[in-house]
């Protein structure tokens, strides 16, 4: 049984949902790279995402099933994703400075290529830089008090 790539998905949950839809249709998909992606999901995205593989003889049926699912589109009653506010961008950058960029994106929920508007991004960078400088100055003053007490 030769496996072929049916598709690549940005998130592990998207790949699992697609595999579940294929299983419900009687096919036998396998999600590749999910274990490595669970450890380092940023690197997994850089490597091309999560692969959903099918046996070569089921590939045409799998493509048809996913095409039908893609035509259905998103739920019209679902709330749209909001990204780009200045506070969200500033929080993302501030948390990202402390914990790494993954933490910043996770805290604010900005993901799946939902980038802020350029004006919000610029304002967030300015605000985060100002907060970082104020924090660094305060930390330096406190440290100086411990090193050189009055």
TASUL-V272797 format. One record per residue. N is the residue number from 1. PHI is phi in radians with two decimals (none if undefined). NEAR is the number of other ideal C-beta (glycine too) atoms within 12 Angstrom. D_FIRST is the distance of its C-alpha to the first C-alpha in Angstrom with 2 decimals. Layout:
# TASUL-V272797
n={N & N}
phi={PHI & PHI}
near={NEAR & NEAR}
d_first={D_FIRST & D_FIRST}
This chain:
# TASUL-V272797
n={1 & 2 & 3 & 4 & 5 & 6 & 7 & 8 & 9 & 10 & 11 & 12 & 13 & 14 & 15 & 16 & 17 & 18 & 19 & 20 & 21 & 22 & 23 & 24 & 25 & 26 & 27 & 28 & 29 & 30 & 31 & 32 & 33 & 34 & 35 & 36 & 37 & 38 & 39 & 40 & 41 & 42 & 43 & 44 & 45 & 46 & 47 & 48 & 49 & 50 & 51 & 52 & 53 & 54 & 55 & 56 & 57 & 58 & 59 & 60 & 61 & 62 & 63 & 64 & 65 & 66 & 67 & 68 & 69 & 70 & 71 & 72 & 73 & 74 & 75 & 76 & 77 & 78 & 79 & 80 & 81 & 82 & 83 & 84 & 85 & 86 & 87 & 88 & 89 & 90 & 91 & 92 & 93 & 94 & 95 & 96 & 97 & 98 & 99 & 100 & 101 & 102 & 103 & 104 & 105 & 106 & 107 & 108 & 109 & 110 & 111 & 112 & 113 & 114 & 115 & 116 & 117 & 118 & 119 & 120 & 121 & 122 & 123 & 124 & 125 & 126 & 127 & 128 & 129 & 130 & 131 & 132 & 133 & 134 & 135 & 136 & 137 & 138 & 139 & 140 & 141 & 142 & 143 & 144 & 145 & 146 & 147 & 148 & 149 & 150}
phi={none & -1.67 & -1.61 & -2.19 & -1.32 & -1.49 & -3.00 & -2.05 & -2.21 & -1.21 & -2.09 & -1.15 & -1.16 & -1.09 & -1.14 & -1.20 & -1.14 & -1.09 & -1.13 & -1.14 & -1.10 & -1.21 & -1.12 & -1.17 & -1.58 & 1.61 & -1.61 & -2.16 & -1.41 & -2.33 & -1.64 & -1.64 & 1.26 & -1.28 & -1.29 & -1.15 & -1.14 & -1.20 & -1.51 & -2.40 & -1.21 & -1.21 & -1.13 & -1.12 & -1.11 & -1.17 & -1.46 & 1.99 & 1.53 & -1.69 & -1.66 & -1.80 & -1.94 & -2.33 & -1.03 & -0.98 & -1.29 & -1.76 & -1.10 & -1.13 & -1.12 & -1.11 & -1.10 & -1.13 & -1.14 & -1.21 & -1.16 & -1.12 & -1.15 & -1.23 & -1.18 & -1.13 & 1.29 & -1.31 & -1.20 & -1.16 & -1.53 & -1.26 & -1.26 & -1.22 & -1.26 & -1.86 & -2.51 & 1.99 & -1.31 & -1.10 & -1.06 & -1.14 & -1.17 & -1.11 & -1.12 & -1.03 & -1.21 & -1.13 & -1.16 & -1.11 & -1.13 & -1.51 & -1.86 & 1.85 & -1.14 & -1.08 & -1.09 & -1.09 & -1.22 & -1.20 & -1.08 & -1.62 & 1.36 & -1.48 & -2.74 & 0.97 & 1.08 & -1.67 & -1.49 & -1.17 & -1.11 & -0.99 & -1.16 & -1.19 & -1.11 & -1.10 & -1.10 & -1.13 & -1.12 & -1.09 & -1.11 & -1.15 & -1.10 & -1.09 & -1.11 & -1.12 & -1.15 & -1.11 & -1.10 & -1.13 & -1.13 & -1.10 & -1.11 & -1.10 & -1.15 & -1.11 & -1.09 & -1.11 & -1.15 & -1.29 & -1.34 & -2.12 & -1.13 & -1.22}
near={12 & 11 & 21 & 21 & 25 & 34 & 31 & 24 & 32 & 25 & 24 & 28 & 20 & 27 & 35 & 22 & 22 & 37 & 32 & 19 & 28 & 32 & 20 & 14 & 21 & 13 & 28 & 23 & 37 & 26 & 35 & 28 & 28 & 25 & 13 & 21 & 29 & 18 & 13 & 16 & 26 & 23 & 15 & 27 & 25 & 13 & 17 & 18 & 30 & 34 & 29 & 37 & 30 & 34 & 20 & 16 & 14 & 27 & 25 & 16 & 22 & 33 & 23 & 19 & 29 & 31 & 16 & 16 & 22 & 15 & 10 & 12 & 9 & 12 & 8 & 8 & 6 & 8 & 8 & 11 & 18 & 16 & 24 & 24 & 23 & 24 & 22 & 30 & 34 & 31 & 28 & 37 & 35 & 27 & 26 & 25 & 23 & 18 & 16 & 16 & 19 & 22 & 19 & 27 & 28 & 18 & 24 & 30 & 17 & 33 & 23 & 16 & 13 & 21 & 18 & 29 & 18 & 13 & 14 & 28 & 23 & 18 & 22 & 34 & 23 & 18 & 24 & 29 & 18 & 17 & 22 & 21 & 15 & 15 & 17 & 15 & 14 & 14 & 14 & 15 & 14 & 14 & 13 & 13 & 12 & 11 & 10 & 10 & 8 & 6}
d_first={0.00 & 3.80 & 6.47 & 9.76 & 13.21 & 14.82 & 18.07 & 20.24 & 22.89 & 26.20 & 26.44 & 24.28 & 25.76 & 24.83 & 21.16 & 21.36 & 23.25 & 20.72 & 17.88 & 20.31 & 21.05 & 17.44 & 17.16 & 20.46 & 19.14 & 16.49 & 13.43 & 11.40 & 12.24 & 12.60 & 15.77 & 15.76 & 19.14 & 20.90 & 22.36 & 23.87 & 25.02 & 26.74 & 28.79 & 29.65 & 28.90 & 31.12 & 29.26 & 25.94 & 27.49 & 28.64 & 25.18 & 23.89 & 23.34 & 20.50 & 17.08 & 15.27 & 11.56 & 9.47 & 6.18 & 7.55 & 8.80 & 10.66 & 12.17 & 15.34 & 16.11 & 15.79 & 18.15 & 20.51 & 20.75 & 21.52 & 23.96 & 25.79 & 26.05 & 27.38 & 29.95 & 31.31 & 32.48 & 34.13 & 36.48 & 39.91 & 41.72 & 40.07 & 42.34 & 41.68 & 40.78 & 43.98 & 43.97 & 46.70 & 49.72 & 51.88 & 51.87 & 48.06 & 47.80 & 50.50 & 48.91 & 45.53 & 47.19 & 49.43 & 46.72 & 44.55 & 47.39 & 47.59 & 44.02 & 41.93 & 40.65 & 37.80 & 40.48 & 42.51 & 39.79 & 38.81 & 42.45 & 43.19 & 39.88 & 39.61 & 35.96 & 33.42 & 35.52 & 38.65 & 41.20 & 44.90 & 47.39 & 49.04 & 52.38 & 50.96 & 49.00 & 52.19 & 54.32 & 51.81 & 51.81 & 55.62 & 55.92 & 53.47 & 55.24 & 58.58 & 57.41 & 55.94 & 59.21 & 61.29 & 59.20 & 59.45 & 63.20 & 63.73 & 61.70 & 63.72 & 66.98 & 66.05 & 64.93 & 68.19 & 70.16 & 68.55 & 69.09 & 72.58 & 74.20 & 77.33}
